[in-house]
Amino acid sequence: MTFCKKTSVLWTLMIGATVATAASIEVVLEPVHAMVVSAPEDGVLAAIAVDEGDAVLAGATLVEFERAQEELRVERAREVLRKREFDYAGVEKLFQDDMTSETEKLEKEIERRVAEIDLADAIEQRDRRVVKAVHAGTITRRHHEAGEYVERGTPLLELVDQRQLDARFYVRPAEGITLTKGDAVWVRVPLMEATVRCRVVFVDPTVDPSSGLMRVRARVENDNGRFKPGLRGWVNLAKEEPVTWP
Protein backbone atom coordinates (compact mmCIF):
# COMPACT_ATOMS: atom_id res chain seq x y z
CA MET A 1 0.00 0.00 0.00
CA THR A 2 1.43 3.39 -0.96
CA PHE A 3 1.61 6.48 1.21
CA CYS A 4 -0.68 8.17 -1.30
CA LYS A 5 -3.42 5.62 -0.51
CA LYS A 6 -3.08 5.30 3.27
CA THR A 7 -5.35 8.13 4.37
CA SER A 8 -8.24 5.97 5.51
CA VAL A 9 -5.97 3.40 7.16
CA LEU A 10 -3.97 6.02 9.04
CA TRP A 11 -7.17 7.74 10.08
CA THR A 12 -8.32 4.52 11.69
CA LEU A 13 -4.94 3.99 13.36
CA MET A 14 -4.72 7.48 14.73
CA ILE A 15 -8.29 7.53 15.97
CA GLY A 16 -7.36 4.55 18.08
CA ALA A 17 -4.13 6.14 19.32
CA THR A 18 -4.00 6.64 23.06
CA VAL A 19 -3.05 9.87 24.71
CA ALA A 20 -0.33 8.75 27.09
CA THR A 21 1.06 10.39 30.16
CA ALA A 22 2.62 13.85 29.86
CA ALA A 23 0.39 14.57 26.85
CA SER A 24 2.37 12.28 24.52
CA ILE A 25 0.38 11.33 21.44
CA GLU A 26 1.14 8.61 18.92
CA VAL A 27 2.30 9.76 15.47
CA VAL A 28 3.16 8.23 12.13
CA LEU A 29 5.84 9.77 9.92
CA GLU A 30 4.73 10.31 6.34
CA PRO A 31 6.52 11.90 3.39
CA VAL A 32 5.38 15.38 2.43
CA HIS A 33 5.91 14.52 -1.24
CA ALA A 34 4.90 11.06 -2.43
CA MET A 35 3.16 10.17 -5.65
CA VAL A 36 2.09 7.40 -7.97
CA VAL A 37 3.44 8.12 -11.46
CA SER A 38 0.75 7.11 -13.95
CA ALA A 39 0.67 6.75 -17.72
CA PRO A 40 -0.36 10.03 -19.38
CA GLU A 41 -1.41 8.25 -22.59
CA ASP A 42 -2.17 4.80 -23.97
CA GLY A 43 0.84 3.13 -25.56
CA VAL A 44 3.77 0.75 -25.50
CA LEU A 45 6.55 1.41 -23.00
CA ALA A 46 9.75 1.92 -24.99
CA ALA A 47 12.06 2.29 -21.99
CA ILE A 48 11.94 2.57 -18.21
CA ALA A 49 14.95 4.57 -17.09
CA VAL A 50 14.77 3.78 -13.38
CA ASP A 51 14.47 0.84 -11.04
CA GLU A 52 13.36 0.40 -7.44
CA GLY A 53 15.77 2.13 -5.09
CA ASP A 54 17.04 4.65 -7.63
CA ALA A 55 17.30 8.27 -6.47
CA VAL A 56 16.10 10.80 -9.03
CA LEU A 57 16.08 14.57 -9.34
CA ALA A 58 13.13 16.71 -10.34
CA GLY A 59 12.85 16.71 -14.12
CA ALA A 60 14.68 13.40 -14.59
CA THR A 61 13.31 11.09 -17.29
CA LEU A 62 11.50 8.12 -15.77
CA VAL A 63 9.63 6.43 -18.61
CA GLU A 64 9.55 6.76 -22.39
CA PHE A 65 6.68 5.58 -24.59
CA GLU A 66 7.05 4.64 -28.22
CA ARG A 67 6.55 7.89 -30.13
CA ALA A 68 7.49 7.38 -33.78
CA GLN A 69 4.09 8.65 -34.97
CA GLU A 70 4.34 11.70 -32.75
CA GLU A 71 7.80 12.50 -34.15
CA LEU A 72 6.38 12.35 -37.68
CA ARG A 73 3.55 14.71 -36.73
CA VAL A 74 6.09 17.18 -35.36
CA GLU A 75 8.15 16.97 -38.54
CA ARG A 76 5.06 17.50 -40.69
CA ALA A 77 3.94 20.48 -38.60
CA ARG A 78 7.39 22.05 -38.93
CA GLU A 79 7.30 21.75 -42.71
CA VAL A 80 3.80 23.23 -42.87
CA LEU A 81 4.95 26.14 -40.71
CA ARG A 82 7.98 26.68 -42.95
CA LYS A 83 5.65 26.94 -45.96
CA ARG A 84 3.30 29.33 -44.14
CA GLU A 85 6.21 31.54 -43.11
CA PHE A 86 7.44 31.65 -46.71
CA ASP A 87 3.97 32.57 -47.95
CA TYR A 88 3.58 35.28 -45.35
CA ALA A 89 7.00 36.79 -46.10
CA GLY A 90 6.07 37.01 -49.77
CA VAL A 91 2.68 38.61 -49.25
CA GLU A 92 4.12 41.03 -46.69
CA LYS A 93 6.63 42.27 -49.26
CA LEU A 94 3.86 42.64 -51.82
CA PHE A 95 1.78 44.57 -49.31
CA GLN A 96 4.67 46.93 -48.59
CA ASP A 97 4.95 47.54 -52.34
CA ASP A 98 1.20 48.18 -52.45
CA MET A 99 0.69 45.15 -54.71
CA THR A 100 -1.78 43.21 -52.56
CA SER A 101 -4.61 43.88 -50.15
CA GLU A 102 -4.50 44.02 -46.39
CA THR A 103 -7.10 41.23 -46.33
CA GLU A 104 -4.78 38.83 -48.16
CA LYS A 105 -1.93 39.77 -45.85
CA LEU A 106 -4.16 39.09 -42.83
CA GLU A 107 -5.17 35.69 -44.24
CA LYS A 108 -1.53 34.65 -44.64
CA GLU A 109 -0.71 35.94 -41.17
CA ILE A 110 -3.54 33.86 -39.69
CA GLU A 111 -2.41 30.77 -41.62
CA ARG A 112 1.09 31.23 -40.24
CA ARG A 113 -0.21 31.61 -36.70
CA VAL A 114 -2.38 28.49 -37.02
CA ALA A 115 0.67 26.57 -38.26
CA GLU A 116 2.62 27.75 -35.20
CA ILE A 117 -0.17 26.51 -32.93
CA ASP A 118 -0.30 23.16 -34.74
CA LEU A 119 3.45 22.71 -34.28
CA ALA A 120 3.24 23.57 -30.59
CA ASP A 121 0.41 21.06 -30.19
CA ALA A 122 2.37 18.33 -32.01
CA ILE A 123 5.41 18.95 -29.81
CA GLU A 124 3.27 18.82 -26.67
CA GLN A 125 1.71 15.52 -27.75
CA ARG A 126 5.17 14.10 -28.45
CA ASP A 127 6.61 15.30 -25.15
CA ARG A 128 3.73 13.71 -23.24
CA ARG A 129 5.21 10.37 -24.28
CA VAL A 130 8.18 11.05 -22.00
CA VAL A 131 7.35 10.90 -18.27
CA LYS A 132 9.56 12.98 -15.98
CA ALA A 133 9.85 13.27 -12.22
CA VAL A 134 7.74 16.07 -10.77
CA HIS A 135 9.93 16.18 -7.66
CA ALA A 136 13.11 14.58 -6.38
CA GLY A 137 12.91 11.31 -4.49
CA THR A 138 13.46 7.57 -4.49
CA ILE A 139 11.66 5.05 -6.67
CA THR A 140 9.88 2.66 -4.29
CA ARG A 141 7.80 0.64 -6.77
CA ARG A 142 8.11 -0.28 -10.45
CA HIS A 143 4.97 -1.87 -11.85
CA HIS A 144 5.82 -2.55 -15.51
CA GLU A 145 8.58 -3.50 -17.92
CA ALA A 146 9.63 -2.09 -21.29
CA GLY A 147 7.57 -3.48 -24.15
CA GLU A 148 4.33 -3.70 -22.21
CA TYR A 149 1.20 -1.90 -23.41
CA VAL A 150 -0.50 0.28 -20.81
CA GLU A 151 -3.60 2.42 -20.80
CA ARG A 152 -3.87 6.01 -19.70
CA GLY A 153 -3.93 6.29 -15.91
CA THR A 154 -2.16 2.97 -15.32
CA PRO A 155 0.29 3.21 -12.37
CA LEU A 156 3.87 2.95 -13.61
CA LEU A 157 6.07 3.92 -10.67
CA GLU A 158 5.88 5.16 -7.10
CA LEU A 159 8.11 8.03 -6.01
CA VAL A 160 8.81 9.14 -2.43
CA ASP A 161 10.84 12.13 -1.26
CA GLN A 162 11.87 11.48 2.34
CA ARG A 163 13.80 14.73 2.87
CA GLN A 164 10.74 16.22 4.55
CA LEU A 165 8.33 14.19 6.64
CA ASP A 166 5.16 15.07 8.47
CA ALA A 167 4.40 13.74 11.92
CA ARG A 168 0.66 13.30 11.63
CA PHE A 169 -1.41 12.99 14.75
CA TYR A 170 -4.84 13.68 16.19
CA VAL A 171 -5.75 15.73 19.25
CA ARG A 172 -8.82 16.49 21.27
CA PRO A 173 -10.48 19.84 20.47
CA ALA A 174 -9.37 21.22 23.84
CA GLU A 175 -5.77 20.80 22.69
CA GLY A 176 -6.39 21.52 19.02
CA ILE A 177 -7.83 24.99 19.55
CA THR A 178 -4.63 26.01 21.37
CA LEU A 179 -2.39 24.97 18.45
CA THR A 180 -1.54 27.27 15.56
CA LYS A 181 0.70 27.00 12.54
CA GLY A 182 4.30 27.61 13.58
CA ASP A 183 3.96 26.26 17.12
CA ALA A 184 6.87 24.11 18.28
CA VAL A 185 6.32 20.51 19.41
CA TRP A 186 8.58 17.61 20.34
CA VAL A 187 8.65 14.43 18.25
CA ARG A 188 10.23 11.24 19.57
CA VAL A 189 11.09 8.27 17.34
CA PRO A 190 11.93 5.39 19.71
CA LEU A 191 13.46 3.12 17.06
CA MET A 192 16.06 5.79 16.25
CA GLU A 193 16.37 6.90 19.88
CA ALA A 194 15.96 10.44 18.61
CA THR A 195 13.95 13.46 19.75
CA VAL A 196 13.57 16.46 17.45
CA ARG A 197 11.96 19.87 17.72
CA CYS A 198 9.36 20.37 14.98
CA ARG A 199 7.00 23.08 13.81
CA VAL A 200 3.28 22.65 13.32
CA VAL A 201 2.44 23.20 9.64
CA PHE A 202 -1.27 22.39 9.69
CA VAL A 203 -4.13 22.27 12.18
CA ASP A 204 -7.41 21.04 10.77
CA PRO A 205 -10.03 23.70 11.52
CA THR A 206 -12.73 21.04 11.72
CA VAL A 207 -13.45 18.32 14.25
CA ASP A 208 -14.12 14.88 12.84
CA PRO A 209 -17.67 14.03 13.99
CA SER A 210 -17.02 10.29 14.21
CA SER A 211 -13.90 10.47 16.37
CA GLY A 212 -14.22 13.89 17.98
CA LEU A 213 -10.57 14.63 17.12
CA MET A 214 -8.67 17.25 15.11
CA ARG A 215 -5.91 16.40 12.64
CA VAL A 216 -2.49 18.04 13.01
CA ARG A 217 0.77 17.87 11.01
CA ALA A 218 4.23 18.81 12.29
CA ARG A 219 7.14 19.07 9.83
CA VAL A 220 10.19 16.87 10.42
CA GLU A 221 13.27 17.97 8.47
CA ASN A 222 15.03 14.82 7.30
CA ASP A 223 17.81 15.86 4.93
CA ASN A 224 20.11 13.10 6.18
CA GLY A 225 17.42 10.48 5.68
CA ARG A 226 17.73 8.94 9.13
CA PHE A 227 13.98 8.83 9.66
CA LYS A 228 12.09 6.49 7.37
CA PRO A 229 8.53 7.11 6.18
CA GLY A 230 6.15 4.88 8.08
CA LEU A 231 8.01 4.92 11.38
CA ARG A 232 5.90 5.48 14.46
CA GLY A 233 6.69 7.69 17.38
CA TRP A 234 5.28 10.18 19.82
CA VAL A 235 4.61 13.89 19.87
CA ASN A 236 4.52 16.07 22.96
CA LEU A 237 3.09 19.58 23.02
CA ALA A 238 5.11 20.73 26.05
CA LYS A 239 7.33 23.80 25.78
CA GLU A 240 10.32 22.01 27.33
CA GLU A 241 11.70 18.71 26.08
CA PRO A 242 10.01 15.88 28.01
CA VAL A 243 12.22 13.89 30.36
CA THR A 244 10.23 10.69 29.93
CA TRP A 245 8.34 9.21 27.02
CA PRO A 246 5.90 6.30 26.75
C-alpha positions as CSV (number, residue, x, y, z in Angstrom):
1,M,0.0,0.0,0.0
2,T,1.4,3.4,-1.0
3,F,1.6,6.5,1.2
4,C,-0.7,8.2,-1.3
5,K,-3.4,5.6,-0.5
6,K,-3.1,5.3,3.3
7,T,-5.4,8.1,4.4
8,S,-8.2,6.0,5.5
9,V,-6.0,3.4,7.2
10,L,-4.0,6.0,9.0
11,W,-7.2,7.7,10.1
12,T,-8.3,4.5,11.7
13,L,-4.9,4.0,13.4
14,M,-4.7,7.5,14.7
15,I,-8.3,7.5,16.0
16,G,-7.4,4.5,18.1
17,A,-4.1,6.1,19.3
18,T,-4.0,6.6,23.1
19,V,-3.0,9.9,24.7
20,A,-0.3,8.8,27.1
21,T,1.1,10.4,30.2
22,A,2.6,13.8,29.9
23,A,0.4,14.6,26.8
24,S,2.4,12.3,24.5
25,I,0.4,11.3,21.4
26,E,1.1,8.6,18.9
27,V,2.3,9.8,15.5
28,V,3.2,8.2,12.1
29,L,5.8,9.8,9.9
30,E,4.7,10.3,6.3
31,P,6.5,11.9,3.4
32,V,5.4,15.4,2.4
33,H,5.9,14.5,-1.2
34,A,4.9,11.1,-2.4
35,M,3.2,10.2,-5.6
36,V,2.1,7.4,-8.0
37,V,3.4,8.1,-11.5
38,S,0.7,7.1,-14.0
39,A,0.7,6.7,-17.7
40,P,-0.4,10.0,-19.4
41,E,-1.4,8.2,-22.6
42,D,-2.2,4.8,-24.0
43,G,0.8,3.1,-25.6
44,V,3.8,0.8,-25.5
45,L,6.6,1.4,-23.0
46,A,9.8,1.9,-25.0
47,A,12.1,2.3,-22.0
48,I,11.9,2.6,-18.2
49,A,14.9,4.6,-17.1
50,V,14.8,3.8,-13.4
51,D,14.5,0.8,-11.0
52,E,13.4,0.4,-7.4
53,G,15.8,2.1,-5.1
54,D,17.0,4.6,-7.6
55,A,17.3,8.3,-6.5
56,V,16.1,10.8,-9.0
57,L,16.1,14.6,-9.3
58,A,13.1,16.7,-10.3
59,G,12.8,16.7,-14.1
60,A,14.7,13.4,-14.6
61,T,13.3,11.1,-17.3
62,L,11.5,8.1,-15.8
63,V,9.6,6.4,-18.6
64,E,9.6,6.8,-22.4
65,F,6.7,5.6,-24.6
66,E,7.1,4.6,-28.2
67,R,6.6,7.9,-30.1
68,A,7.5,7.4,-33.8
69,Q,4.1,8.6,-35.0
70,E,4.3,11.7,-32.7
71,E,7.8,12.5,-34.1
72,L,6.4,12.3,-37.7
73,R,3.6,14.7,-36.7
74,V,6.1,17.2,-35.4
75,E,8.2,17.0,-38.5
76,R,5.1,17.5,-40.7
77,A,3.9,20.5,-38.6
78,R,7.4,22.1,-38.9
79,E,7.3,21.8,-42.7
80,V,3.8,23.2,-42.9
81,L,5.0,26.1,-40.7
82,R,8.0,26.7,-42.9
83,K,5.7,26.9,-46.0
84,R,3.3,29.3,-44.1
85,E,6.2,31.5,-43.1
86,F,7.4,31.6,-46.7
87,D,4.0,32.6,-48.0
88,Y,3.6,35.3,-45.3
89,A,7.0,36.8,-46.1
90,G,6.1,37.0,-49.8
91,V,2.7,38.6,-49.2
92,E,4.1,41.0,-46.7
93,K,6.6,42.3,-49.3
94,L,3.9,42.6,-51.8
95,F,1.8,44.6,-49.3
96,Q,4.7,46.9,-48.6
97,D,5.0,47.5,-52.3
98,D,1.2,48.2,-52.5
99,M,0.7,45.1,-54.7
100,T,-1.8,43.2,-52.6
101,S,-4.6,43.9,-50.2
102,E,-4.5,44.0,-46.4
103,T,-7.1,41.2,-46.3
104,E,-4.8,38.8,-48.2
105,K,-1.9,39.8,-45.8
106,L,-4.2,39.1,-42.8
107,E,-5.2,35.7,-44.2
108,K,-1.5,34.6,-44.6
109,E,-0.7,35.9,-41.2
110,I,-3.5,33.9,-39.7
111,E,-2.4,30.8,-41.6
112,R,1.1,31.2,-40.2
113,R,-0.2,31.6,-36.7
114,V,-2.4,28.5,-37.0
115,A,0.7,26.6,-38.3
116,E,2.6,27.7,-35.2
117,I,-0.2,26.5,-32.9
118,D,-0.3,23.2,-34.7
119,L,3.5,22.7,-34.3
120,A,3.2,23.6,-30.6
121,D,0.4,21.1,-30.2
122,A,2.4,18.3,-32.0
123,I,5.4,19.0,-29.8
124,E,3.3,18.8,-26.7
125,Q,1.7,15.5,-27.7
126,R,5.2,14.1,-28.5
127,D,6.6,15.3,-25.1
128,R,3.7,13.7,-23.2
129,R,5.2,10.4,-24.3
130,V,8.2,11.1,-22.0
131,V,7.4,10.9,-18.3
132,K,9.6,13.0,-16.0
133,A,9.8,13.3,-12.2
134,V,7.7,16.1,-10.8
135,H,9.9,16.2,-7.7
136,A,13.1,14.6,-6.4
137,G,12.9,11.3,-4.5
138,T,13.5,7.6,-4.5
139,I,11.7,5.0,-6.7
140,T,9.9,2.7,-4.3
141,R,7.8,0.6,-6.8
142,R,8.1,-0.3,-10.4
143,H,5.0,-1.9,-11.8
144,H,5.8,-2.5,-15.5
145,E,8.6,-3.5,-17.9
146,A,9.6,-2.1,-21.3
147,G,7.6,-3.5,-24.1
148,E,4.3,-3.7,-22.2
149,Y,1.2,-1.9,-23.4
150,V,-0.5,0.3,-20.8
151,E,-3.6,2.4,-20.8
152,R,-3.9,6.0,-19.7
153,G,-3.9,6.3,-15.9
154,T,-2.2,3.0,-15.3
155,P,0.3,3.2,-12.4
156,L,3.9,3.0,-13.6
157,L,6.1,3.9,-10.7
158,E,5.9,5.2,-7.1
159,L,8.1,8.0,-6.0
160,V,8.8,9.1,-2.4
161,D,10.8,12.1,-1.3
162,Q,11.9,11.5,2.3
163,R,13.8,14.7,2.9
164,Q,10.7,16.2,4.5
165,L,8.3,14.2,6.6
166,D,5.2,15.1,8.5
167,A,4.4,13.7,11.9
168,R,0.7,13.3,11.6
169,F,-1.4,13.0,14.8
170,Y,-4.8,13.7,16.2
171,V,-5.7,15.7,19.2
172,R,-8.8,16.5,21.3
173,P,-10.5,19.8,20.5
174,A,-9.4,21.2,23.8
175,E,-5.8,20.8,22.7
176,G,-6.4,21.5,19.0
177,I,-7.8,25.0,19.6
178,T,-4.6,26.0,21.4
179,L,-2.4,25.0,18.5
180,T,-1.5,27.3,15.6
181,K,0.7,27.0,12.5
182,G,4.3,27.6,13.6
183,D,4.0,26.3,17.1
184,A,6.9,24.1,18.3
185,V,6.3,20.5,19.4
186,W,8.6,17.6,20.3
187,V,8.6,14.4,18.2
188,R,10.2,11.2,19.6
189,V,11.1,8.3,17.3
190,P,11.9,5.4,19.7
191,L,13.5,3.1,17.1
192,M,16.1,5.8,16.3
193,E,16.4,6.9,19.9
194,A,16.0,10.4,18.6
195,T,13.9,13.5,19.7
196,V,13.6,16.5,17.5
197,R,12.0,19.9,17.7
198,C,9.4,20.4,15.0
199,R,7.0,23.1,13.8
200,V,3.3,22.7,13.3
201,V,2.4,23.2,9.6
202,F,-1.3,22.4,9.7
203,V,-4.1,22.3,12.2
204,D,-7.4,21.0,10.8
205,P,-10.0,23.7,11.5
206,T,-12.7,21.0,11.7
207,V,-13.4,18.3,14.3
208,D,-14.1,14.9,12.8
209,P,-17.7,14.0,14.0
210,S,-17.0,10.3,14.2
211,S,-13.9,10.5,16.4
212,G,-14.2,13.9,18.0
213,L,-10.6,14.6,17.1
214,M,-8.7,17.3,15.1
215,R,-5.9,16.4,12.6
216,V,-2.5,18.0,13.0
217,R,0.8,17.9,11.0
218,A,4.2,18.8,12.3
219,R,7.1,19.1,9.8
220,V,10.2,16.9,10.4
221,E,13.3,18.0,8.5
222,N,15.0,14.8,7.3
223,D,17.8,15.9,4.9
224,N,20.1,13.1,6.2
225,G,17.4,10.5,5.7
226,R,17.7,8.9,9.1
227,F,14.0,8.8,9.7
228,K,12.1,6.5,7.4
229,P,8.5,7.1,6.2
230,G,6.1,4.9,8.1
231,L,8.0,4.9,11.4
232,R,5.9,5.5,14.5
233,G,6.7,7.7,17.4
234,W,5.3,10.2,19.8
235,V,4.6,13.9,19.9
236,N,4.5,16.1,23.0
237,L,3.1,19.6,23.0
238,A,5.1,20.7,26.0
239,K,7.3,23.8,25.8
240,E,10.3,22.0,27.3
241,E,11.7,18.7,26.1
242,P,10.0,15.9,28.0
243,V,12.2,13.9,30.4
244,T,10.2,10.7,29.9
245,W,8.3,9.2,27.0
246,P,5.9,6.3,26.7
